[in-house]
Amino acid sequence: MTLDNKDNAWLTYSKNDRKELMELSDRYIDFLSKCKTERECVREAVDMAKKAGYKDLDDIIAKGRHLKYGDKVYAVGMDKTVALFNLGKEPFENGLNILGAHIDSPRLDLKQNPLYEDGGLAYLNTHYYGGIKKYQYVTIPLALHGVVVKKDGTVVDVVIGEDESDPVFTITDILIHLASEQMDKKASKAVEGESLDLLIGSIPMKSKDKNPVKENILRLLKNVYDIDEDDFMSAELEAVPAGKARSLGLDESMVLSYGQDDRVCAYTSLVAFLSTEKVDRTGVCLLVDKEEIGSVGATGMRSRFFENTLAEVMNAAGAYSELALRRTLAGSKMLSSDVSASFDPLYANVFDKNNSAYFGHGVVFNKYTGARGKSGSNDANAEFMAQIRSILDADKVRYQTCELGKVDAGGGGTIAYIMALYGMDVIDCGVAVLSMHAPYEATSKSDIYEATKAYRAFLQA
């Protein structure tokens, strides 16, 4: 397939467009650099929401205040998921316009009993989270992010490896000179999950005969963080690639960073949402956890967090009943803001070129995802896709449609099918990504810009 240059959004931009695009991308790069966990994303989203005039729903309920048209509120679930509401003038039962993205990303989680010593070296034992190629995580600098919660309820925030003066961690790999057996293995077995342990120290403690290196690490943790070994049992610590997000390419047209699946869609959804003022239909921005492992748990999309929060909002607006809630959900329309695979010429054999997403060609729509005959897919209605086309064409938003790859090459899913269970119209809509699920992923700044425009146009429709 030969791409037509007229489809490339870069060629359509004015000088002012490019200025806006680069400013948005710079803010996005800053967001990625400081938001590497769900908790960090939620904190940043709440800070941004407060600056845009959003109020804490819990405070409003506690004070017995009522919500009305034009009010803007947010609610946080377990510090890992957040829902924002911009109340419209139409009745709730007419439905909502929803942007939904996830803020978790593949990584390595520390086990609950992680610290050990072997061969005079101290390690932290990990369990990988989400779909990763395990061999990609060896020999790169890693940082630790997360929280340790002590028995008295004290929460200790941990970020080690991001400041220039910080140490970093790594996972070792066998040297090529002794790797003949490893090199004969399948890629999925070349590095085993139980070998993904962080190297964290090598200095022994003089006064200790047993596990002296481990004891020295415990001494440091106690002195710096007041953490005991038992406190790991109530900790959530994530090992992620260390370092800041960067512009990619001599032309600085792309972004290279950890965690762009799905924080590129979470950030653009949030920016579009917070920049939208009064709306006809109530708008919602929903940022959730656990998508990478099936949207399970109390902070995943399968939980009742969103449904319960919506009930509270409707109740505070004097519009709640069980039937009204069901009608509101069924009458809603949603863009499941999630990434898709960009066509990669180096691996062209797994793509259908006529149904692939391309860098610089705009926001991406996946009518269906899934695998093995659309298994696990939402498969949006043609009527809804037609409505979206009309909205985006009217606002001169560049967009494209695609599949994740060739029919039998693999597949994947999003939160779309979960929200569709309510009977609402849902379609996947996001940014194309190269090297998805790798420690460092690449996106086009042009597509980031077009996604923000698309989400804003949808909210205002």
Beta strands, then each sheet from edge to edge (+ up, - down):
strand 1: 55-56
strand 2: 72-77
strand 3: 81-86
strand 4: 97-102
strand 5: 107-118
strand 6: 121-129
strand 7: 142-149
strand 8: 155-160
strand 9: 198-201
strand 10: 235-241
strand 11: 246-248
strand 12: 254-257
strand 13: 283-288
strand 14: 333-336
strand 15: 340-341
strand 16: 363-366
strand 17: 370-371
strand 18: 399-401
strand 19: 411-412
strand 20: 425-430
strand 21: 432-433
strand 22: 441-444
sheet 1: 1+ 2+ 3- 13+ 4+ 14+ 20+ 16- 18-
sheet 2: 8+ 7- 10+ 5- 6+ 9-
sheet 3: 11+ 12- 22+
sheet 4: 15+ 21+
sheet 5: 17+ 19-
end
